[in-house]
Amino acid sequence: MAEETSMPTEGQPQNVQLMLDEREMKSTFANAYRIHTTAEEVVLDFGFNMLNPNPQGGQQQMLFKVTDRVIMTYSTVKRLTGSLGQLIRRFEQQFGEIPTQPGAQGGQRPR
């Protein structure tokens, strides 16, 4: 798949064709994340929360199973944040506010 995009080079915007290679892409479900930072990068761990099938001490425990890690520069995180914010604003304008608490209603996309 190809897309046209403008990439500035030395003060002059230039049209560049962006080629996407999705042959090694995988899809993963995540309902949880964890963020680590250093001075140069942001580390995002993605995975899912579930009840621990083997709790210790008889007490119910929640398990965060980490399945993927993405490491990005701060400038990439800032661009991603802007893109995601725009995506959420458009969705909520069309379908209503998305709740951030598990089990809350709202923001349901019609099927």
Rosetta blueprint (number, residue, H / E / L):
1 M L
2 A E
3 E E
4 E E
5 T E
6 S E
7 M E
8 P E
9 T E
10 E L
11 G L
12 Q E
13 P E
14 Q E
15 N E
16 V E
17 Q E
18 L E
19 M E
20 L L
21 D L
22 E L
23 R L
24 E L
25 M L
26 K L
27 S L
28 T L
29 F L
30 A L
31 N L
32 A E
33 Y E
34 R E
35 I E
36 H E
37 T E
38 T L
39 A L
40 E L
41 E E
42 V E
43 V E
44 L E
45 D E
46 F E
47 G E
48 F E
49 N E
50 M E
51 L E
52 N L
53 P L
54 N L
55 P L
56 Q L
57 G L
58 G L
59 Q L
60 Q L
61 Q L
62 M E
63 L E
64 F E
65 K E
66 V E
67 T E
68 D E
69 R E
70 V E
71 I E
72 M E
73 T E
74 Y H
75 S H
76 T H
77 V H
78 K H
79 R H
80 L H
81 T H
82 G H
83 S H
84 L H
85 G H
86 Q H
87 L H
88 I H
89 R H
90 R H
91 F H
92 E H
93 Q H
94 Q H
95 F H
96 G L
97 E L
98 I L
99 P L
100 T L
101 Q L
102 P L
103 G L
104 A L
105 Q L
106 G L
107 G L
108 Q L
109 R L
110 P L
111 R L
